């Protein structure tokens, strides 16, 4: 899930409503600070508010250690590495946790290892609950 989508209010609502069960590779948690300026720009929130939001966000998302998903690197790389090497990490994590990927990035459709759910899929399933 890209940082630009997190700024969307419906996405924020889904994140806090759908817990438990949201996961992210630990590198995302470790590096999200690098994107604070972008989040400020895209969301319209001030820097302090963005920091608070990130802290709140990670109260609802479990961080998966690299040691848990590293064994799946070859399988994930074979499935999506040629399409988008940056997405390998998410497929690894999903494989390790027997989970799907929530993303609107069509590159994930190129692999067949894990299910992929768009934001509209998540909203639709949420509306039927």
C-alpha positions in Angstrom: 0.0 0.0 0.0 1.6 3.3 -1.1 1.8 6.3 1.2 -0.3 8.3 -1.2 -3.3 6.1 -0.6 -3.0 6.3 3.2 -3.8 10.0 3.0 -7.2 9.1 1.5 -9.8 9.3 4.2 -11.6 6.1 3.1 -8.4 4.2 3.3 -7.7 5.6 6.8 -11.1 4.5 7.9 -10.6 1.0 6.6 -7.3 0.6 8.3 -8.6 1.4 11.7 -11.8 -0.6 11.1 -10.4 -3.8 9.6 -7.9 -4.6 12.3 -6.7 -7.1 13.3 -5.1 -8.6 10.3 -3.2 -5.8 8.6 0.5 -6.6 8.1 3.5 -4.8 6.7 7.2 -5.7 6.2 9.3 -4.2 8.9 11.3 -2.2 6.3 8.2 -0.2 5.6 7.9 0.7 9.3 11.6 1.5 9.4 11.5 3.7 6.3 8.2 5.5 6.6 9.9 8.5 8.2 11.6 9.1 4.8 8.2 9.9 3.4 6.8 12.2 6.0 7.3 15.3 3.8 5.4 13.5 1.0 2.6 12.5 3.4 2.4 16.1 4.6 2.1 17.4 1.0 -0.5 14.8 -0.1 -2.6 14.8 3.0 -2.6 18.5 3.8 -1.8 17.7 7.4 1.0 19.5 9.3 4.2 17.6 10.2 3.2 17.1 13.9 -0.1 15.7 12.8 1.5 13.3 10.3 3.8 12.0 13.0 0.8 11.4 15.3 -1.0 9.7 12.4 1.9 7.4 11.7 2.0 6.4 15.4 -1.7 5.8 15.3 -1.5 3.9 12.0 1.0 1.4 13.4 -1.2 0.6 16.3 -3.4 -1.1 13.8 -0.8 -2.7 11.6 1.4 -5.7 12.7 5.0 -5.3 11.6 6.5 -8.5 10.2 10.2 -9.0 10.9 12.4 -9.7 7.8 13.6 -12.9 9.3 10.0 -14.2 9.0 9.7 -13.5 5.2 13.2 -13.7 3.9 12.9 -17.5 3.2 10.4 -16.6 0.5 12.6 -14.2 -1.5 13.3 -16.5 -4.4 9.7 -17.5 -4.8 8.5 -13.9 -4.6 11.2 -12.6 -6.9 10.4 -15.3 -9.5 6.7 -14.2 -9.4 7.0 -10.4 -9.5 10.6 -9.3 -9.5 10.8 -8.8 -13.3 7.6 -6.7 -13.2 8.5 -4.6 -10.2 11.4 -5.4 -7.9 10.0 -3.1 -5.2 6.9 -5.4 -4.9 8.9 -8.5 -4.1 9.0 -7.6 -0.4 5.2 -7.5 -0.2 4.8 -10.9 -1.9 7.4 -12.3 0.5 5.5 -11.0 3.5 2.2 -12.2 2.2 3.6 -15.7 1.6 5.2 -15.9 5.0 1.9 -14.8 6.7 -0.4 -16.8 4.4 -2.1 -13.5 3.6 -3.1 -11.4 0.6 -2.0 -8.0 -0.6 -4.1 -4.9 -0.4 -3.0 -2.7 -3.2 -4.3 -0.7 -6.2 -0.9 -1.3 -8.0 -1.8 -3.5 -11.1 1.7 -5.0 -11.0 0.5 -7.3 -8.3 -1.9 -8.8 -10.8 1.1 -10.2 -12.7 1.8 -12.8 -10.0 -0.4 -15.8 -8.9 1.1 -16.7 -5.6 -1.1 -14.6 -3.3 -4.6 -13.0 -3.6 -4.6 -9.2 -4.3 -7.4 -6.9 -3.1 -7.9 -3.4 -4.4 -9.3 -0.7 -2.2 -12.6 -1.1 -3.9 -12.6 -4.9 -3.2 -11.9 -4.1 0.5 -14.7 -1.5 0.6 -17.1 -3.9 -1.1 -16.3 -6.7 1.4 -16.5 -4.2 4.3 -19.9 -3.0 3.1 -21.2 -6.6 3.1 -20.2 -7.2 6.7 
